[in-house]
Amino acid sequence: MKKTNAIDTYIGQKLSALRKQRRLNVSELAAAVSLAPEKLRNFEEGSERVPADILMRLSRVLRFEITELFGGIPSNLSANPPLAPPDPPGDPEIGALSSDFRQIRDPQTRTLILSLVRAYLTSEKAGKTD
């Protein structure tokens, strides 16, 4: 087994979150990508590095772009201690919103949507929403 680092842990946490968002347990996902459940657990825990061919299989079953796994990784991250997991997977709307937003390619549209959300949050904090 290759030595792993904080990036492997980060990727594993994101895979785990995606699996939970899709409401799959470890055994179900492992079977769908022809892995032993223990192997998938090792990937999700970051104790084992995920090979590229398995990332491809996981991306097809979980319906995500592989580049999504690397979003948010700090540029200085290497063998530092593991990062905190990504946003909590308990609310499937968070994952769906994030996934849908990433599909918007037009920078102006993305900026407008972010402005709208931030304006809403500002007014909500001020107690001006119903």
Residue frames as a rotation matrix with the C-alpha (Angstrom) as fourth column:
MET 1
0.583 0.812 0.000 0.00
0.812 -0.583 0.000 0.00
0.000 0.000 -1.000 0.00
LYS 2
-0.223 -0.627 0.747 1.30
0.579 -0.701 -0.415 3.46
0.784 0.340 0.520 -0.97
LYS 3
-0.650 -0.047 -0.758 1.69
0.690 -0.456 -0.563 6.09
-0.319 -0.889 0.329 1.69
THR 4
0.178 0.795 0.580 -1.26
0.860 -0.411 0.301 8.46
0.478 0.445 -0.757 1.68
ASN 5
-0.887 -0.450 -0.105 -1.53
0.450 -0.791 -0.413 12.11
0.103 -0.414 0.905 2.60
ALA 6
-0.567 0.675 -0.472 -4.08
0.095 -0.515 -0.852 14.80
-0.818 -0.528 0.228 3.39
ILE 7
-0.528 0.382 -0.759 -5.13
-0.839 -0.372 0.396 15.07
-0.131 0.846 0.517 -0.25
ASP 8
-0.770 0.240 -0.591 -6.05
-0.016 0.919 0.394 11.38
0.638 0.313 -0.703 -0.29
THR 9
-0.732 0.510 -0.452 -8.08
0.601 0.172 -0.780 11.95
-0.321 -0.843 -0.433 2.89
TYR 10
-0.550 0.504 -0.666 -9.80
-0.414 -0.857 -0.307 14.97
-0.725 0.107 0.680 1.32
ILE 11
-0.607 0.290 -0.740 -10.69
-0.707 0.228 0.670 13.00
0.363 0.930 0.067 -1.84
GLY 12
-0.818 0.272 -0.507 -11.96
0.370 0.923 -0.102 10.10
0.440 -0.271 -0.856 0.28
GLN 13
-0.666 0.582 -0.466 -14.19
0.320 -0.342 -0.884 12.42
-0.674 -0.738 0.042 2.29
LYS 14
-0.473 0.495 -0.729 -15.64
-0.779 -0.621 0.084 13.89
-0.411 0.608 0.679 -0.89
LEU 15
-0.708 0.205 -0.676 -16.30
-0.331 0.749 0.574 10.39
0.624 0.630 -0.462 -2.28
SER 16
-0.811 0.400 -0.427 -18.03
0.585 0.545 -0.600 9.44
-0.008 -0.737 -0.676 0.96
ALA 17
-0.567 0.604 -0.561 -20.18
-0.145 -0.743 -0.654 12.59
-0.811 -0.289 0.508 0.82
LEU 18
-0.531 0.344 -0.774 -21.16
-0.844 -0.136 0.519 11.89
0.073 0.929 0.362 -2.80
ARG 19
-0.807 0.213 -0.551 -22.08
0.128 0.974 0.188 8.30
0.576 0.082 -0.813 -1.94
LYS 20
-0.707 0.541 -0.456 -24.26
0.571 0.057 -0.819 9.45
-0.417 -0.839 -0.349 0.95
GLN 21
-0.561 0.503 -0.658 -25.91
-0.553 -0.819 -0.155 12.14
-0.616 0.277 0.737 -1.18
ARG 22
-0.489 0.341 -0.803 -26.89
-0.722 0.359 0.592 9.37
0.490 0.869 0.071 -3.61
ARG 23
0.263 0.619 0.740 -28.24
-0.949 0.305 0.082 7.38
-0.175 -0.724 0.667 -0.64
LEU 24
0.542 -0.215 -0.812 -25.98
-0.230 0.892 -0.390 4.39
0.808 0.398 0.434 -1.27
ASN 25
0.844 -0.376 0.383 -24.29
-0.335 0.188 0.923 2.36
-0.419 -0.908 0.033 1.43
VAL 26
-0.070 -0.988 -0.141 -20.70
-0.833 -0.020 0.553 1.18
-0.549 0.156 -0.821 1.11
SER 27
-0.415 -0.077 0.907 -21.69
0.118 0.983 0.137 -2.33
-0.902 0.164 -0.399 0.03
GLU 28
0.614 0.733 0.293 -24.02
0.427 0.004 -0.904 -1.08
-0.664 0.680 -0.311 -2.71
LEU 29
0.763 -0.376 -0.526 -21.47
-0.596 -0.723 -0.349 1.28
-0.249 0.580 -0.776 -4.21
ALA 30
-0.266 -0.911 0.316 -18.65
-0.674 0.410 0.615 -1.24
-0.690 -0.049 -0.723 -3.89
ALA 31
-0.106 0.302 0.947 -20.72
0.413 0.880 -0.234 -3.83
-0.905 0.366 -0.218 -5.79
ALA 32
0.845 0.530 -0.065 -21.62
0.195 -0.419 -0.887 -1.29
-0.497 0.737 -0.458 -8.49
VAL 33
0.645 -0.676 -0.356 -17.94
-0.761 -0.528 -0.376 -0.58
0.066 0.514 -0.855 -9.20
SER 34
0.775 -0.263 -0.574 -16.66
0.075 0.941 -0.331 -4.13
0.627 0.213 0.749 -8.65
LEU 35
-0.318 -0.844 0.432 -14.76
-0.494 -0.241 -0.835 -3.48
0.809 -0.479 -0.341 -5.42
ALA 36
-0.263 0.175 -0.949 -14.66
0.778 0.620 -0.101 -5.16
0.570 -0.765 -0.299 -2.05
PRO 37
0.743 0.630 0.227 -16.52
0.366 -0.666 0.649 -3.01
0.560 -0.400 -0.726 0.51
GLU 38
0.614 -0.580 -0.536 -13.39
0.595 -0.106 0.797 -2.85
-0.519 -0.808 0.280 2.69
LYS 39
-0.396 -0.763 0.511 -11.41
0.913 -0.269 0.305 -1.42
-0.095 0.588 0.803 -0.23
LEU 40
0.060 0.515 0.855 -14.00
0.510 -0.752 0.417 1.33
0.858 0.411 -0.308 -0.73
ARG 41
0.911 0.241 -0.334 -13.95
0.401 -0.334 0.853 2.08
0.095 -0.911 -0.401 3.01
ASN 42
0.109 -0.963 -0.247 -10.16
0.827 -0.050 0.560 2.46
-0.551 -0.265 0.791 2.81
PHE 43
-0.448 -0.214 0.868 -10.52
0.770 -0.585 0.253 4.93
0.454 0.782 0.427 -0.07
GLU 44
0.454 0.746 0.487 -13.16
0.348 -0.652 0.674 6.93
0.820 -0.136 -0.556 1.79
GLU 45
0.872 -0.176 -0.457 -11.05
0.439 -0.130 0.889 7.03
-0.216 -0.976 -0.036 4.95
GLY 46
0.783 -0.620 -0.051 -7.99
-0.560 -0.668 -0.489 8.14
0.269 0.411 -0.871 2.98
SER 47
0.388 -0.661 0.642 -5.97
-0.482 0.448 0.753 5.20
-0.785 -0.602 -0.145 4.21
GLU 48
-0.198 -0.427 0.882 -5.53
0.633 0.631 0.448 4.02
-0.748 0.647 0.145 0.63
ARG 49
-0.578 -0.095 -0.810 -5.05
-0.421 -0.816 0.397 6.07
-0.699 0.571 0.432 -2.54
VAL 50
0.439 0.828 0.349 -7.78
0.032 0.374 -0.927 5.72
-0.898 0.418 0.138 -5.20
PRO 51
-0.603 -0.658 0.450 -6.39
0.452 0.182 0.873 4.59
-0.657 0.730 0.188 -8.57
ALA 52
-0.741 0.247 -0.625 -7.49
-0.536 -0.777 0.329 6.55
-0.405 0.579 0.708 -11.66
ASP 53
-0.785 0.466 -0.408 -9.44
-0.115 0.538 0.835 3.65
0.609 0.702 -0.368 -13.20
ILE 54
-0.469 0.633 -0.616 -11.49
0.878 0.408 -0.250 3.27
0.093 -0.658 -0.747 -10.02
LEU 55
-0.630 0.229 -0.742 -12.10
0.088 -0.928 -0.362 7.04
-0.771 -0.293 0.565 -9.92
MET 56
-0.839 0.320 -0.441 -13.53
-0.520 -0.230 0.823 6.72
0.162 0.919 0.359 -13.43
ARG 57
-0.595 0.640 -0.486 -15.87
0.448 0.766 0.461 3.91
0.667 0.056 -0.743 -12.36
LEU 58
-0.472 0.391 -0.790 -16.96
0.792 -0.205 -0.575 5.84
-0.387 -0.897 -0.213 -9.26
SER 59
-0.789 0.146 -0.597 -17.62
-0.243 -0.966 0.083 8.98
-0.565 0.211 0.798 -11.32
ARG 60
-0.780 0.523 -0.343 -19.89
-0.278 0.201 0.939 7.06
0.560 0.828 -0.012 -13.68
VAL 61
-0.394 0.642 -0.658 -21.90
0.740 0.646 0.187 5.38
0.545 -0.413 -0.729 -10.93
LEU 62
-0.246 0.251 -0.936 -22.12
0.822 -0.457 -0.339 8.46
-0.513 -0.853 -0.094 -8.68
ARG 63
0.421 0.439 0.794 -22.61
0.862 -0.467 -0.198 10.82
0.283 0.768 -0.575 -11.65
PHE 64
0.788 -0.254 -0.561 -19.93
0.053 -0.879 0.473 13.43
-0.614 -0.403 -0.679 -11.01
GLU 65
0.781 -0.623 0.034 -17.05
-0.117 -0.200 -0.973 14.95
0.613 0.756 -0.229 -12.93
ILE 66
0.405 -0.694 -0.595 -13.68
0.853 0.521 -0.026 13.81
0.328 -0.497 0.803 -11.57
THR 67
-0.458 -0.612 0.645 -12.52
0.368 -0.791 -0.489 17.42
0.809 0.014 0.587 -11.45
GLU 68
0.462 0.711 0.531 -15.21
-0.287 -0.447 0.848 18.05
0.839 -0.544 -0.002 -8.79
LEU 69
0.750 -0.198 -0.631 -13.17
0.596 0.616 0.515 15.97
0.287 -0.762 0.580 -6.36
PHE 70
-0.206 -0.972 -0.113 -10.26
0.961 -0.180 -0.208 18.38
0.182 -0.151 0.972 -6.56
GLY 71
0.068 0.322 0.944 -12.25
0.175 -0.936 0.307 21.58
0.982 0.145 -0.120 -6.13
GLY 72
0.821 0.321 0.473 -11.51
-0.316 -0.434 0.844 23.36
0.476 -0.842 -0.255 -2.89
ILE 73
0.626 -0.681 -0.381 -8.17
0.779 0.571 0.259 21.70
0.042 -0.459 0.888 -2.18
PRO 74
0.839 -0.379 -0.390 -5.83
-0.207 -0.886 0.415 24.39
-0.503 -0.267 -0.822 -0.84
SER 75
0.795 -0.543 -0.271 -2.81
-0.298 0.039 -0.954 24.85
0.529 0.839 -0.131 -3.08
ASN 76
-0.128 -0.910 0.394 -0.41
-0.877 -0.082 -0.474 24.31
0.464 -0.406 -0.787 -0.17
LEU 77
0.591 0.415 0.691 -1.97
-0.719 0.660 0.218 21.01
-0.366 -0.626 0.689 0.93
SER 78
-0.115 -0.605 -0.788 0.34
-0.721 0.597 -0.352 18.03
0.683 0.528 -0.505 0.83
ALA 79
-0.268 -0.041 -0.962 1.07
0.380 0.913 -0.145 15.70
0.885 -0.405 -0.230 3.72
ASN 80
-0.702 0.103 0.705 -0.52
-0.583 -0.652 -0.485 18.03
0.410 -0.751 0.517 6.27
PRO 81
-0.828 0.473 0.302 -3.08
0.042 0.589 -0.807 16.64
-0.559 -0.655 -0.508 8.73
PRO 82
-0.552 0.670 0.496 -6.44
0.826 0.359 0.434 15.68
0.113 0.649 -0.752 7.17
LEU 83
-0.881 0.328 0.340 -8.84
-0.250 -0.934 0.255 18.45
0.401 0.140 0.905 6.27
ALA 84
-0.498 0.836 0.230 -12.31
-0.311 0.076 -0.947 18.83
-0.810 -0.543 0.222 7.63
PRO 85
-0.474 0.368 0.800 -14.85
0.747 0.650 0.144 17.06
-0.467 0.665 -0.583 5.43
PRO 86
-0.891 0.223 0.396 -16.72
0.139 -0.696 0.704 18.98
0.432 0.683 0.589 2.76
ASP 87
-0.465 0.785 0.410 -20.21
-0.843 -0.534 0.068 20.35
0.272 -0.314 0.910 3.42
PRO 88
-0.596 0.265 0.758 -22.34
-0.389 0.731 -0.561 17.91
-0.703 -0.629 -0.332 5.41
PRO 89
-0.942 0.179 -0.283 -23.97
-0.194 0.397 0.897 15.36
0.273 0.900 -0.340 3.12
GLY 90
-0.754 0.657 -0.018 -27.12
0.416 0.455 -0.788 15.04
-0.509 -0.601 -0.616 5.26
ASP 91
0.174 0.826 -0.536 -29.09
-0.098 -0.527 -0.844 17.48
-0.980 0.199 -0.010 3.11
PRO 92
-0.106 -0.240 0.965 -29.34
0.822 0.525 0.221 16.25
-0.560 0.817 0.142 -0.50
GLU 93
0.860 0.463 0.215 -30.41
0.504 -0.706 -0.497 19.72
-0.078 0.536 -0.840 -1.62
ILE 94
0.548 -0.742 -0.386 -26.95
-0.383 -0.633 0.673 21.09
-0.744 -0.221 -0.631 -0.77
GLY 95
-0.376 -0.718 0.585 -25.29
0.192 0.557 0.808 18.54
-0.907 0.416 -0.072 -3.04
ALA 96
0.165 0.533 0.830 -27.83
0.944 0.160 -0.290 19.07
-0.287 0.831 -0.476 -5.80
LEU 97
0.944 0.184 -0.273 -27.48
0.142 -0.976 -0.167 22.86
-0.297 0.119 -0.947 -5.61
SER 98
0.190 -0.963 -0.190 -23.70
-0.393 -0.252 0.884 22.64
-0.900 -0.093 -0.426 -5.68
SER 99
-0.392 -0.315 0.864 -23.73
0.525 0.695 0.491 20.18
-0.756 0.646 -0.107 -8.58
ASP 100
0.497 0.667 0.554 -26.20
0.851 -0.250 -0.462 22.27
-0.170 0.702 -0.692 -10.58
PHE 101
0.840 -0.211 -0.499 -24.27
-0.137 -0.974 0.181 25.49
-0.524 -0.084 -0.847 -9.92
ARG 102
-0.149 -0.981 0.124 -21.02
-0.132 0.144 0.981 23.92
-0.980 0.130 -0.151 -11.18
GLN 103
-0.163 0.149 0.975 -22.76
0.856 0.512 0.066 23.18
-0.490 0.846 -0.211 -14.49
ILE 104
0.892 0.434 -0.131 -23.40
0.336 -0.827 -0.450 26.88
-0.303 0.357 -0.883 -15.14
ARG 105
0.104 -0.922 0.374 -20.58
0.989 0.137 0.063 27.93
-0.109 0.363 0.925 -17.44
ASP 106
0.252 0.041 0.967 -21.45
0.485 -0.870 -0.090 31.60
0.837 0.491 -0.239 -18.01
PRO 107
-0.636 -0.614 -0.469 -19.45
0.701 -0.203 -0.684 33.72
0.324 -0.763 0.559 -15.50
GLN 108
-0.787 0.393 0.476 -22.03
-0.403 -0.911 0.084 36.52
0.467 -0.126 0.875 -15.50
THR 109
0.259 0.919 -0.297 -24.85
-0.322 0.372 0.870 34.12
0.911 -0.130 0.393 -14.66
ARG 110
0.058 -0.320 -0.946 -22.81
0.759 0.630 -0.166 32.58
0.649 -0.708 0.280 -11.86
THR 111
-0.897 -0.441 0.036 -22.04
0.336 -0.731 -0.594 36.04
0.288 -0.520 0.804 -10.47
LEU 112
-0.424 0.824 0.375 -25.71
-0.593 -0.566 0.572 37.05
0.684 0.020 0.729 -10.62
ILE 113
0.417 0.578 -0.701 -26.79
0.119 0.730 0.673 33.89
0.901 -0.364 0.235 -8.78
LEU 114
-0.288 -0.604 -0.744 -24.16
0.859 0.180 -0.479 34.42
0.423 -0.777 0.467 -6.08
SER 115
-0.918 -0.012 0.397 -25.23
-0.084 -0.971 -0.223 38.06
0.388 -0.238 0.890 -5.71
LEU 116
0.001 0.999 0.034 -28.85
-0.476 -0.030 0.879 37.00
0.879 -0.017 0.476 -5.32
VAL 117
0.369 0.083 -0.926 -27.99
0.562 0.773 0.293 34.43
0.740 -0.629 0.238 -2.64
ARG 118
-0.620 -0.691 -0.373 -25.78
0.729 -0.330 -0.600 36.88
0.291 -0.643 0.708 -0.76
ALA 119
-0.717 0.443 0.538 -28.45
-0.384 -0.895 0.225 39.61
0.581 -0.045 0.813 -0.90
TYR 120
0.345 0.873 -0.346 -31.01
-0.164 0.419 0.893 37.18
0.924 -0.251 0.287 0.46
LEU 121
0.122 -0.375 -0.919 -28.70
0.831 0.545 -0.112 36.12
0.543 -0.750 0.378 3.28
THR 122
-0.877 -0.446 0.178 -27.94
0.314 -0.813 -0.491 39.74
0.364 -0.374 0.853 4.16
SER 123
-0.360 0.824 0.438 -31.64
-0.614 -0.563 0.554 40.58
0.702 -0.069 0.708 4.36
GLU 124
0.431 0.497 -0.754 -32.34
0.184 0.769 0.612 37.39
0.884 -0.402 0.240 6.32
LYS 125
-0.371 -0.661 -0.653 -29.68
0.830 0.081 -0.552 38.32
0.418 -0.746 0.518 8.88
ALA 126
-0.953 0.047 0.299 -31.28
-0.123 -0.963 -0.241 41.73
0.276 -0.266 0.923 9.19
GLY 127
-0.690 0.723 0.035 -34.65
0.363 0.387 -0.847 40.02
-0.626 -0.572 -0.530 9.81
LYS 128
-0.437 0.501 -0.747 -36.26
-0.653 -0.748 -0.120 41.36
-0.618 0.436 0.654 6.66
THR 129
-0.764 0.205 -0.611 -37.42
-0.421 0.559 0.714 38.07
0.488 0.804 -0.341 5.07
ASP 130
0.062 0.868 0.493 -40.71
-0.990 0.117 -0.082 36.28
-0.129 -0.483 0.866 5.64
